Amino acid sequence: MKRLGLAIVACLALAAALAPALTPNRPDHRFADRSFAPPMRVHVIDAAGQWRAPFVYPVRLADRLERRYEEDRANPVPITWFSRGVVAQVTDERHGPWLPLGADGSGRDVFARLLYGARLSLAVAAAATLGALLIGTLVGGIAGAAGGLVDDGLMRFADFVIVLPAMYVVLSLRAALPLVLPPAQVFALVAGILALVGWPILARAVRAVVAAERERDYAQAARALGVGPVRLLVRHLLPAARGVVAAQATLLAAAFILAEATLSFVGLGFPEPSVSWGVMLQEAANVSAMADAPWMLAPAAGIFLVVLGVNLLAEGTQLGSN
């Protein structure tokens, strides 16, 4: 399970990193007369039943009111591989662009937006996870190593944060701040808020490990040799919590991906023209769009795969540490 989860996460992360080379179109380019255009499948058998090199049939708008498209089977367009820095693209765009996963309501390539949106969503989750790990490991390590009043004070504060409904806290904190901000500030703000609500569970887990390890013989021997408390914590006690930190990191990453999608979905995350999975799901929330254009749910499938891969990775990590 660990290998499967790692493979899923690695493939999605690699696809996001290589988005410019995997997508034939820009995520913000609007194609005229392509509103909710359907996905254009790759064919290897033409209308006459003959095998040929991979190609696509261009689509044309047959009825604007019904948003009905038809394939133009009289003009098959071959696919060119590894040309001009793109893995696959059509050789002739005179009949329209190639839309592997269709188009959204504005005529933008859903496939391109899916991969570019993964960049932003996964980056926010990674930054928030890193921040939560730093805070949680520091607080939990200090509490476990110090004990006494320091331990009690830090853990009571962690308990206070834990009992708060995390998503409501995130939504409230974000809503209390300016809604219109540059994308870079939104990125830092969302990552910071998620990190602030995600560290307590990790802190409690690290504290439990450090508190148990500080009483072991090797820790007592290190103290007897004159090792300072900071060096003892960093060099001897915290390494024992690596398995717990790794397992919690995977769980936090999955939760933060969902949280970012929720924030953007309700309009408190990244605004247009930024592309994230939550931004894409805003338009997919339209009931008619879901019924007439199911390919608009592609970001939901991406979130499902990432969360599935991260959970499989976390389960494998926990089994390996036991």
Phi, psi and omega per residue, in radians:
M1 nan -0.647 -3.141
K2 -1.097 -0.738 -3.132
R3 -1.176 -0.683 3.115
L4 -1.120 -0.794 3.107
G5 -1.074 -0.741 3.117
L6 -1.116 -0.671 3.135
A7 -1.145 -0.731 3.140
I8 -1.108 -0.855 -3.115
V9 -1.117 -0.747 -3.111
A10 -1.136 -0.712 3.139
C11 -1.132 -0.756 3.133
L12 -1.174 -0.702 3.106
A13 -1.142 -0.701 3.122
L14 -1.154 -0.719 3.112
A15 -1.092 -0.686 3.104
A16 -1.151 -0.721 -3.133
A17 -1.151 -0.581 -3.104
L18 -1.725 0.371 -3.080
A19 -0.913 -0.778 -3.128
P20 -1.069 -0.495 -3.130
A21 -1.556 -0.272 -3.081
L22 -1.743 -0.258 -3.072
T23 -1.953 2.257 3.141
P24 -1.317 -0.232 -3.076
N25 -2.249 2.804 3.066
R26 -1.402 2.564 -3.081
P27 -1.208 -0.365 -3.098
D28 -1.791 0.049 -3.114
H29 -1.411 2.264 -3.131
R30 -1.795 2.146 3.136
F31 -1.697 2.235 -3.133
A32 -1.139 2.509 3.119
D33 0.995 0.587 3.084
R34 -2.236 0.402 3.124
S35 -1.116 2.117 -3.115
F36 0.983 0.623 3.061
A37 -1.143 2.469 -3.086
P38 -1.303 2.862 3.080
P39 -1.063 2.525 3.120
M40 -1.830 1.853 -3.064
R41 -1.295 2.673 3.063
V42 -1.526 2.301 -3.123
H43 -2.037 2.674 2.997
V44 -2.207 -0.073 3.070
I45 -2.140 2.168 -3.083
D46 -1.451 -3.083 -3.076
A47 -1.116 -0.408 3.129
A48 -1.525 0.002 3.138
G49 1.482 0.250 -3.117
Q50 -1.680 2.437 3.055
W51 -1.305 2.441 3.122
R52 -2.693 3.042 3.126
A53 -1.081 2.664 -3.104
P54 -0.899 2.398 -3.129
F55 -2.650 2.962 3.066
V56 -2.270 2.688 3.004
Y57 -1.656 2.210 3.071
P58 -1.160 2.680 3.118
V59 -1.935 2.609 3.101
R60 -2.308 2.609 -3.113
L61 -1.321 1.956 -3.119
A62 -1.547 -0.613 -3.140
D63 -2.508 1.990 -3.067
R64 -1.208 -0.679 -3.111
L65 -1.174 -0.739 -3.140
E66 -1.478 -0.128 -3.051
R67 0.921 0.835 -3.115
R68 -1.787 2.263 -3.119
Y69 -2.008 2.654 3.093
E70 -2.272 2.551 3.069
E71 -1.343 2.403 3.076
D72 -1.625 1.518 -3.061
R73 -1.302 -0.103 3.110
A74 -1.474 -0.223 -3.080
N75 -2.303 1.182 3.080
P76 -1.112 2.445 -3.086
V77 -2.005 2.069 3.126
P78 -1.156 2.744 3.098
I79 -1.790 2.315 3.079
T80 -1.739 2.350 -3.085
W81 -1.855 2.385 3.048
F82 0.925 0.997 3.122
S83 -2.184 2.353 3.093
R84 0.948 0.672 3.065
G85 1.364 0.146 -3.140
V86 -2.071 2.405 -3.091
V87 -1.098 -0.847 -3.095
A88 -2.524 2.357 3.075
Q89 -2.757 2.833 -3.141
V90 -1.371 2.606 -3.100
T91 -1.356 -0.395 -3.062
D92 -2.445 2.054 -3.127
E93 -1.789 0.294 3.110
R94 -1.157 -0.452 3.106
H95 -1.654 0.150 3.118
G96 2.041 2.923 -3.105
P97 -1.367 2.858 3.004
W98 -1.588 2.125 -3.125
L99 -2.046 1.555 -3.048
P100 -1.003 -0.650 3.121
L101 -2.005 0.392 3.134
G102 1.405 -2.963 -3.098
A103 -2.210 2.772 3.083
D104 -1.562 -2.967 -3.086
G105 -1.129 -0.342 3.126
S106 -1.737 0.135 3.140
G107 1.363 0.393 3.135
R108 -1.686 2.564 -3.082
D109 -1.143 2.024 -3.129
V110 -1.175 -0.647 3.140
F111 -1.099 -0.788 3.114
A112 -1.107 -0.748 3.140
R113 -1.179 -0.570 3.111
L114 -1.111 -0.809 -3.115
L115 -1.267 -0.749 3.103
Y116 -1.190 -0.602 3.067
G117 -1.154 -0.581 3.089
A118 -1.084 -0.610 3.106
R119 -0.994 -0.865 -3.070
L120 -1.242 -0.791 -3.106
S121 -1.123 -0.792 -3.129
L122 -1.220 -0.610 3.127
A123 -1.154 -0.730 3.098
V124 -1.093 -0.789 3.133
A125 -1.090 -0.701 3.129
A126 -1.158 -0.761 3.132
A127 -1.142 -0.731 3.115
A128 -1.145 -0.689 3.111
T129 -1.113 -0.754 3.114
L130 -1.079 -0.755 3.111
G131 -1.107 -0.757 3.119
A132 -1.122 -0.648 3.114
L133 -1.138 -0.750 -3.139
L134 -1.113 -0.817 -3.125
I135 -1.185 -0.835 -3.091
G136 -1.120 -0.721 3.132
T137 -1.167 -0.726 3.138
L138 -1.129 -0.873 -3.107
V139 -1.149 -0.804 -3.140
G140 -1.135 -0.670 3.111
G141 -1.146 -0.768 3.132
I142 -1.128 -0.751 -3.129
A143 -1.114 -0.766 -3.108
G144 -1.223 -0.612 -3.113
A145 -1.385 -0.621 -3.075
A146 -1.427 -0.758 -3.096
G147 1.183 -2.967 3.053
G148 1.076 -2.462 -3.080
L149 -1.153 -0.621 3.107
V150 -1.072 -0.805 3.114
D151 -1.054 -0.855 -3.113
D152 -1.078 -0.770 -3.112
G153 -1.127 -0.819 -3.122
L154 -1.150 -0.715 -3.121
M155 -1.257 -0.567 3.082
R156 -1.173 -0.667 3.084
F157 -1.138 -0.713 3.088
A158 -1.084 -0.720 3.108
D159 -1.079 -0.665 3.128
F160 -1.090 -0.733 3.134
V161 -1.217 -0.647 -3.098
I162 -1.123 -0.731 -3.062
V163 -1.255 -0.272 3.090
L164 -1.248 2.458 3.071
P165 -1.168 1.883 -2.940
A166 -0.983 -0.847 -3.065
M167 -1.145 -0.668 3.105
Y168 -1.146 -0.652 3.107
V169 -1.121 -0.779 3.129
V170 -1.070 -0.814 -3.135
L171 -1.109 -0.696 -3.134
S172 -1.170 -0.778 3.139
L173 -1.111 -0.733 -3.134
R174 -1.208 -0.665 -3.130
A175 -1.212 -0.443 -3.131
A176 -1.333 -0.221 -3.116
L177 -1.771 2.880 -3.138
P178 -0.973 2.354 -3.098
L179 -1.373 -0.583 -3.107
V180 -1.716 1.857 -3.130
L181 -2.421 2.711 3.046
P182 -1.077 2.679 -3.099
P183 -0.979 -0.662 -3.129
A184 -1.114 -0.695 3.115
Q185 -1.225 -0.646 3.081
V186 -1.104 -0.717 3.121
F187 -1.033 -0.900 -3.128
A188 -1.121 -0.675 -3.107
L189 -1.169 -0.840 -3.127
V190 -1.133 -0.772 3.132
A191 -1.094 -0.708 3.130
G192 -1.150 -0.751 3.137
I193 -1.114 -0.772 3.128
L194 -1.110 -0.681 3.110
A195 -1.120 -0.658 -3.105
L196 -1.189 -0.499 3.128
V197 -1.672 -0.133 -3.063
G198 -1.783 -0.173 -3.033
W199 -1.372 -0.455 -2.978
P200 -1.072 -0.722 -3.117
I201 -1.112 -0.725 3.085
L202 -1.120 -0.703 -3.141
A203 -1.055 -0.731 3.137
R204 -1.155 -0.688 3.129
A205 -1.148 -0.770 3.127
V206 -1.154 -0.706 3.133
R207 -1.037 -0.731 -3.140
A208 -1.090 -0.736 -3.141
V209 -1.187 -0.810 -3.106
V210 -1.136 -0.702 3.129
A211 -1.095 -0.625 3.102
A212 -1.291 -0.673 -3.074
E213 -1.272 -0.496 -3.068
R214 -1.179 -0.328 3.136
E215 -1.623 -0.046 -3.120
R216 -1.324 2.859 -3.040
D217 -1.080 -0.692 -3.081
Y218 -1.158 -0.608 3.097
A219 -1.214 -0.706 3.097
Q220 -1.115 -0.701 3.122
A221 -1.134 -0.676 3.123
A222 -1.116 -0.700 3.084
R223 -1.112 -0.717 -3.131
A224 -1.115 -0.499 3.120
L225 -1.461 0.010 3.075
G226 1.606 0.284 3.116
V227 -1.207 2.290 -3.127
G228 -1.233 2.831 -3.100
P229 -1.095 -0.638 -3.138
V230 -1.192 -0.820 3.126
R231 -1.116 -0.699 3.119
L232 -1.065 -0.743 -3.127
L233 -1.175 -0.825 -3.028
V234 -1.304 -0.744 -3.022
R235 -1.563 -0.435 -3.006
H236 -2.098 -0.729 -3.013
L237 -1.543 -0.847 -3.096
L238 -1.101 -0.634 3.094
P239 -0.987 -0.463 3.116
A240 -1.196 -0.305 -3.104
A241 -1.704 0.206 -3.088
R242 -1.065 -0.718 3.137
G243 -1.109 -0.740 3.114
V244 -1.129 -0.745 -3.138
V245 -1.104 -0.752 3.140
A246 -1.104 -0.757 3.141
A247 -1.134 -0.758 3.135
Q248 -1.177 -0.580 3.141
A249 -1.090 -0.736 3.137
T250 -1.144 -0.701 3.119
L251 -1.159 -0.711 3.125
L252 -1.136 -0.706 -3.129
A253 -1.053 -0.769 3.119
A254 -1.094 -0.750 3.140
A255 -1.136 -0.655 -3.111
F256 -1.246 -0.559 3.067
I257 -1.088 -0.787 3.099
L258 -1.139 -0.674 -3.120
A259 -1.157 -0.739 3.124
E260 -1.113 -0.708 3.123
A261 -1.106 -0.676 3.131
T262 -1.149 -0.776 3.140
L263 -1.066 -0.820 3.141
S264 -1.188 -0.587 -3.131
F265 -1.117 -0.679 -3.118
V266 -1.565 0.083 3.062
G267 1.553 0.230 3.134
L268 -1.880 0.093 -3.134
G269 -1.865 -2.273 -3.081
F270 -1.367 2.300 3.118
P271 -1.558 2.866 2.961
E272 -1.079 2.525 0.136
P273 -1.586 0.208 3.071
S274 -1.061 2.607 -3.103
V275 -2.065 2.082 2.978
S276 -2.445 2.925 -3.126
W277 -1.117 -0.614 3.098
G278 -1.145 -0.701 3.099
V279 -1.085 -0.715 3.139
M280 -1.154 -0.608 -3.117
L281 -1.248 -0.328 3.084
Q282 -1.018 -0.808 -3.130
E283 -1.294 -0.561 3.125
A284 -1.190 -0.310 -3.139
A285 -1.208 -0.275 3.089
N286 -1.134 2.159 -3.037
V287 -1.040 -0.772 -3.126
S288 -1.138 -0.622 3.113
A289 -1.146 -0.679 3.129
M290 -1.151 -0.616 -3.129
A291 -1.353 -0.701 -3.054
D292 -1.613 -0.383 -3.092
A293 -2.395 1.262 -3.096
P294 -1.098 -0.330 3.100
W295 -1.153 -0.213 3.074
M296 -1.201 -0.262 3.111
L297 -1.493 0.193 3.131
A298 -0.980 -0.728 3.105
P299 -1.111 -0.541 3.068
A300 -1.134 -0.677 3.070
A301 -1.138 -0.666 3.089
G302 -1.107 -0.763 3.105
I303 -1.082 -0.740 3.130
F304 -1.042 -0.794 -3.114
L305 -1.139 -0.734 3.138
V306 -1.119 -0.819 -3.128
V307 -1.123 -0.699 3.090
L308 -1.074 -0.832 3.138
G309 -1.088 -0.730 3.141
V310 -1.155 -0.704 3.121
N311 -1.167 -0.693 3.063
L312 -1.110 -0.685 3.107
L313 -1.135 -0.726 3.122
A314 -1.142 -0.725 3.125
E315 -1.132 -0.715 3.096
G316 -1.143 -0.649 3.118
T317 -1.149 -0.725 3.138
Q318 -1.171 -0.696 3.109
L319 -1.154 -0.622 -3.138
G320 -1.233 -0.507 -3.122
S321 -1.461 -0.278 -3.135
N322 -1.451 nan nan
